Every structure is written in structure tokens, then in C-alpha cells.
Amino acid sequence: MSRQSKAEDNAHGASEQTDTVLSVEQLQKSFQGVTALDGVSFEVETETITGLIGPNGAGKSTTFNVISGAIEPDAGQVNFNDEDVTGLSPVQTSSRGLVRTFQIAREFKNMTVLENMMLPPKNQRGEAAWRSVLPGMRDNVQADEEELFERAWEMLEFFDIDHLALEDAGTLSGGQRKLLELARALMIDPDVLLLDEPFAGVNPSLERELLNRLEDLRDRGRTFLLVEHDMDLIMQHCERIIVMHQGQTLVTGSPEEVRSEEQVIEAYLGGEVT
Amino acid sequence: MSNATDPIGRRLPDSIASYWEQDLIKIFSTLAAVYALYLFVGVLLGYDLFGQLNSLRRLTFLIVVYGIAALVVNLHWGYSGLFNIGVVGFMAIGVYTATILSRPVAGQNPTGSLPGFGVPLPLAVVAGVLTAAAAGYVAALPSLRLRNDYFAIVTLAFAEILRITFKSSELQEVRLFGWTFGTGGGRGIRTFSNPVQTFFETSGQPIVATIEDIGLNGKIVPDWSFVLVLLTILIGTFWLISRLSASPFGRVLKGIRDDEEATQSLAKNTSSFKIRAFVIGCAILGLLGIVWQGASSGYVTPDRFVPELTFFIWIAVIIGGAGSNTGTIVGTILFVGLILEGPGQVRRVVEEFVGLSGSVPTFPDALSALVSGNIDPVMLYFFDQTSALRIIMTGLVLIWLLKRRPQGLFGDRQEVASSIDLEDRVNKRRERGSGAQTSGGDRN
């Protein structure tokens, strides 16, 4: 299994790669006087799984919201693929290939799993209303749809949820929804995926499976930044770890480096690290 | 066992339920049931053939025009989550634009009627539709940032502003750059002659002659022909909205309805989709305004466009179930047949058989008569209030629906948004998948 061995290589030799795909500099954000972000700076290297950790209220979700454009920072800058994307809307950031998922899965409940999967891809000709209607044009749209179906099907197979293709997404279990949301985000073909607690509510065996999928995808050129609370999981599977506390970046480094800062972390995280 | 999810399908025996699955059967059997009811009432009232045909024509006319409006509400609310309760406003824009443009210019108009711009009718109709679409764009642009309930308020206010504007005496007759035109104010405005009527009025129409030969009133030919023209528009609208909803465009609309923020984070410019869906619907409403309020009676007043009409249209959609075109049409047939026109029919039957006579008493008079044992004044009073009866029945139906079936008759139906049959593709893939496994097994 060459893929697996490559994954192993990557897990251990990630520090060799130094291309930065996403970086934030000195992000500031306060909500009605309460400071949420107070100078957050970090870089995410391309083709890595990077973990963003920190206690509740450290500002992880706010950081995600600022990066994806859901909220605008008071100060600071977000760079993505050498472009300043600060203050762009979620539509604009996701169009550029910076896609997020949500802490609580937000699948389209009243649509089938397959429809969920076929919605995101960009530049669908059938999104122009008249092309979907006029007989001559509609042939092209149908051809696109056939292609799109094949892609969606492969992705569903990859995540092992193809048996649910025709089910309403609202009927899926919590774990299946997480899988669907991740699979759906991948249909945009993003460079960077921001995953907000992708394993919350997912049972351990599914979690392992999901992690294998992520590593597989990383090896195919994608970058993941994930917020997670499970320290063991982060330590085992992330090449880089960013520790946040009280709206600031505390430590950034490899799991080993972060572990060596254990004293600091223990002090801040209240001994959560074992 | 049948797997129908709607309350009617579940109660049918399996052999029939499989037919019920088909949308056309649903529509036509509901229509047939309501037709049968009206024919029965017609027999009770002793209608002749002309009377029966005319009663059905009136029913069909209302079903068709309400159906077109209900389909637009379904596009806006059912498929896109746009809470448009200004439906009548866009109809008013369409008919008033077409009318003012097509009125003959001053000096050439028949005496007493308001002059206009003398634009040929087909062009005026196109202009009316485009103006309604433009009005939809203007109304949608600032308000799409608002939440649903606020969007509803904006559209309602928009329609009311239009109605009051058309009613204002300042705009009754205006002189501008040598042109004389106007809205006619509260008195209304003569629209244009119905082309279908005009066509059949030219003497020597063979169809009219044939009908009259067999002893029928020739008037039913143009009347029914006009209904057929409207029916064509209904079928076109149904087809258009079905295609739109079963497409990548409709898929994004569905996504917006479910979770707009999630749709945005998947690189979809949701405002653009919402505006386009809204404008398409408003254009159809403009056309409907022209053919319904403009062409059918030859006269239009601002008071036709009261919010009540919008709410009636909404109720038709709610009964059928938002999110399903078929449900919307079935809901419209039931609403028009039973709630809108039902009280009037019952009244006619009661009048025929009970032989009510005398002037309509006031409510206290009716009550005191009831106390003294005379039920006639109460009946007389009750059945004189047809419009109030409609509202009462509407309320009862809504309460019943909210308790028993909030999603409407066919509201929980799955209509997959794709230009291809995804179920079929999935089944093919699964077959291929299991086939490959078997053949792999053979090789081993």
C-alpha cells in the first residue's frame, strides 16, 4: 500500500515542507468591549493537517469566523494563497478555495444526501435559470449533471456513505452528518478546509476512519486546519499544532515541540494534557 | 403496501394507490371530484346544459387563475423560502402598465374613456410583464438582506403602496409632455378588449355557428376558449417552475431555504439566486394580472388588489403543501371549489329548496326570530354572508391543517432537485457495483 506508506512519511517528515497556504497576522476582534481575539498570528503550511487547540473561550471559533469571512476583524490580516482575503464575505472566501464546516453539522436537512453533494461545485452551467429551462441548453446541463453525479458518487463511496445517497440528510445520524458535511465541502475542490470540531459526536471507530480519510486527502494535496478538543488525537494526527489562549496564540509547533512546552500548557489548560 | 405519504394515498386500496402515485392522476381526480360536486349542484338547481357548462367554466376559470398565482407563491415560498405576501401588487403593476400603454391616444379614444399611449396590445403586454419583473427586482434588492418576516412586511407594504397609488386622485388623469393618461383613480380604468372575445365576435365563426345550431348559447365558445388560453399559461407556468426546481438552479434555492449561511459558505452567491427566483415569479404575476384582471372583465379598479386576495392564494398553497407543484394545484382546486365558491353554491341550493324570501335581517333580528322559533331569518342572514363564510371556513381549515397536517396535503413529498433522474442513476450504479462484485467472484 504505497498510499499508506506515504501517509506515514508525511506524518513524520512534515516539517520539511514550508509553503504557507494560509496565514493570519495580528487579528484583533472585540464584541461590545469583550476582547475575543487579541493578536492572533499563525501560519498554516500546505498539505498538512494542522490542529488549533485551546480551552473554551480561547477564540478558536472566532478565528474561524474571521478567516472564513463570517465576521470582520477589527484589525489584522488574513492571507490565503498569497492574497489578502481580510474582510471578504464567506461567498468570496469559499469561491477562492477556503472552505469551512460548522461545529454543529449544517447539512441541508430537506434535501437528499446526493443533492447535498451536488449543490456545492462551482461554475455549474445549470445555475443559470434559463439554461435549465430552454430545451437546447438543457442538454448541456444534463450532461454536466451526469458528470457531477459520478463525482458525487465517488466521493460518497470514499466516505462510505453511498448507501445513504437517496436518504434525506435530516434523517442521518450525528456521525453520518459530519461525514456528509466534510464530503460536501470537498465537492468544491478546496485548497484549505477549516473543520470546526469535525469529530464531535462521532463514535471512536468512525473517528479513526475519518482521520484516515483526512490523511488520505492531505496526501492528495489538501490542507486541513481543525479545531479539536481531544489532545491525544491532535498529538497523533497533526503535523503542526497551534495553541490559543485568551485570544492569543500561545505556542505554534510540531506535536513534540508543543509537548515540550507542556509546563506552559498545563498551566493554561488546567492539566488537560496527559 | 402503498408507500404514499399523503393522507389520501394512505387511505386508498393498494390497487388504486399505485395510480394515485402519478401526479396527473392526483390533479385530475381531484378536479373530477369537484366537477362532479358542481354538476350535482347544477342538477339540484335544474340547470340546463348551458347553465352547467357555464357553472363549470366559472369554476375552471377561478381554479386556473388562482393556480397560476399559487404556483408563483410555491416558487417563492415553497422552493426559495421567500415570504412574498405582496402577490397582488405585482399583478396590479402588470395590468396597469399594459392598460395605460394600450389605451388609444387622446382624441382617438371613445368618448369618456381615459386616453393612453396607443401601444399595440402585444407590446403593451410584454411591457407589463417586464415592468412587473423590474418592480420585483426593485422590491427585492434592498429587502433580501432582511429576515423572512421582514421581507414579508416589505412585500405587503409594497403592494399596498401600489394599490393606494393607483387609487389616488392625483394620478387619475395626468398631462405630461403632451400626453394624456392616468390610472383612473378609485373609479378604475377601462382596460382593453379581450382578443379571444373579439375573435369569436366577428360574425360567421363556424364554431359559434355550429354550437348555436345545436341549440346552445354561442357565448360559451369564446368564454371557454379564453379559459383554455389561461389554462395554457397555467401549464406553461407549471412546466417552467418544475424545470427550474429540478435543476442546479433549483438545488441552490432549496439549499437557501434550508440554510442560507451554509449555502454561502459553499461559494454560492445566495442573493443573486434569490433575486432571480423572485423576479421570474413577479414576471409571471405581471402576466397573470393582465390576463385575469385586465382581459376577463374589460375593467380594472385598484380595489381588486386588496391583501385578502394574496392571502387566499397563500391558503391554496398551504392546503396543497408548499414545495410541491402538484400539491399546489390540488390545493388550489380544493380551495377554489370548496372554500371560495362553496358557500355561494350551498346558498343557492338552500335558497332553491328552503324557499327563503324576504329582506335580509340584521343579526339581532335574526336571533330574536330564532328565539321565537323561526329559523328562516337566521338562515337568510347566514347565507347572505358568503364572504364572511369564506373567511370562517378558511380559518377552520387552517386550524385543522395546523393541528393535523401542518405541511399541507403533499408538503412532505420529496422532489429531487436535479436535471437528471438521480434515483435511476443511483440504482444503476448500485447494480453495476454488485455486478462487478459477482463477476470478480467468478474470476476467483
HADDOCK unambig.tbl for C-alpha pairs under 7 A between the chains (distance, minus, plus):
assign (segid A and resid 90 and name CA) (segid B and resid 264 and name CA) 6.06 0.50 0.50
assign (segid A and resid 90 and name CA) (segid B and resid 265 and name CA) 5.18 0.50 0.50
assign (segid A and resid 91 and name CA) (segid B and resid 264 and name CA) 5.05 0.50 0.50
assign (segid A and resid 91 and name CA) (segid B and resid 265 and name CA) 5.69 0.50 0.50
assign (segid A and resid 91 and name CA) (segid B and resid 266 and name CA) 6.92 0.50 0.50
assign (segid A and resid 91 and name CA) (segid B and resid 267 and name CA) 4.45 0.50 0.50
assign (segid A and resid 91 and name CA) (segid B and resid 268 and name CA) 5.93 0.50 0.50
assign (segid A and resid 91 and name CA) (segid B and resid 269 and name CA) 6.01 0.50 0.50
assign (segid A and resid 92 and name CA) (segid B and resid 267 and name CA) 6.68 0.50 0.50
assign (segid A and resid 94 and name CA) (segid B and resid 265 and name CA) 5.89 0.50 0.50
assign (segid A and resid 94 and name CA) (segid B and resid 266 and name CA) 6.00 0.50 0.50
assign (segid A and resid 94 and name CA) (segid B and resid 267 and name CA) 4.81 0.50 0.50
assign (segid A and resid 95 and name CA) (segid B and resid 267 and name CA) 4.75 0.50 0.50
assign (segid A and resid 99 and name CA) (segid B and resid 265 and name CA) 6.70 0.50 0.50
assign (segid A and resid 99 and name CA) (segid B and resid 266 and name CA) 6.96 0.50 0.50
assign (segid A and resid 100 and name CA) (segid B and resid 265 and name CA) 6.82 0.50 0.50
assign (segid A and resid 106 and name CA) (segid B and resid 262 and name CA) 6.52 0.50 0.50
assign (segid A and resid 108 and name CA) (segid B and resid 255 and name CA) 6.11 0.50 0.50
assign (segid A and resid 108 and name CA) (segid B and resid 258 and name CA) 5.56 0.50 0.50
assign (segid A and resid 108 and name CA) (segid B and resid 259 and name CA) 6.57 0.50 0.50
assign (segid A and resid 109 and name CA) (segid B and resid 258 and name CA) 6.70 0.50 0.50
assign (segid A and resid 110 and name CA) (segid B and resid 258 and name CA) 6.83 0.50 0.50
assign (segid A and resid 115 and name CA) (segid B and resid 417 and name CA) 6.84 0.50 0.50
assign (segid A and resid 119 and name CA) (segid B and resid 248 and name CA) 6.94 0.50 0.50
assign (segid A and resid 119 and name CA) (segid B and resid 251 and name CA) 6.22 0.50 0.50
assign (segid A and resid 119 and name CA) (segid B and resid 252 and name CA) 6.25 0.50 0.50
assign (segid A and resid 120 and name CA) (segid B and resid 266 and name CA) 5.51 0.50 0.50
assign (segid A and resid 126 and name CA) (segid B and resid 247 and name CA) 6.33 0.50 0.50
assign (segid A and resid 126 and name CA) (segid B and resid 248 and name CA) 5.03 0.50 0.50
assign (segid A and resid 126 and name CA) (segid B and resid 249 and name CA) 5.98 0.50 0.50
assign (segid A and resid 127 and name CA) (segid B and resid 248 and name CA) 5.08 0.50 0.50
assign (segid A and resid 127 and name CA) (segid B and resid 249 and name CA) 4.06 0.50 0.50
assign (segid A and resid 128 and name CA) (segid B and resid 249 and name CA) 6.36 0.50 0.50
assign (segid A and resid 129 and name CA) (segid B and resid 244 and name CA) 6.50 0.50 0.50
assign (segid A and resid 129 and name CA) (segid B and resid 249 and name CA) 5.93 0.50 0.50
assign (segid A and resid 132 and name CA) (segid B and resid 243 and name CA) 6.70 0.50 0.50
assign (segid A and resid 132 and name CA) (segid B and resid 244 and name CA) 6.28 0.50 0.50
assign (segid A and resid 132 and name CA) (segid B and resid 247 and name CA) 5.93 0.50 0.50
assign (segid A and resid 133 and name CA) (segid B and resid 240 and name CA) 6.74 0.50 0.50
assign (segid A and resid 133 and name CA) (segid B and resid 243 and name CA) 5.78 0.50 0.50
assign (segid A and resid 133 and name CA) (segid B and resid 244 and name CA) 6.43 0.50 0.50
assign (segid A and resid 142 and name CA) (segid B and resid 419 and name CA) 5.63 0.50 0.50
assign (segid A and resid 142 and name CA) (segid B and resid 420 and name CA) 6.07 0.50 0.50
assign (segid A and resid 145 and name CA) (segid B and resid 419 and name CA) 6.75 0.50 0.50
assign (segid A and resid 145 and name CA) (segid B and resid 420 and name CA) 6.67 0.50 0.50
assign (segid A and resid 166 and name CA) (segid B and resid 423 and name CA) 6.91 0.50 0.50
assign (segid A and resid 185 and name CA) (segid B and resid 266 and name CA) 6.92 0.50 0.50
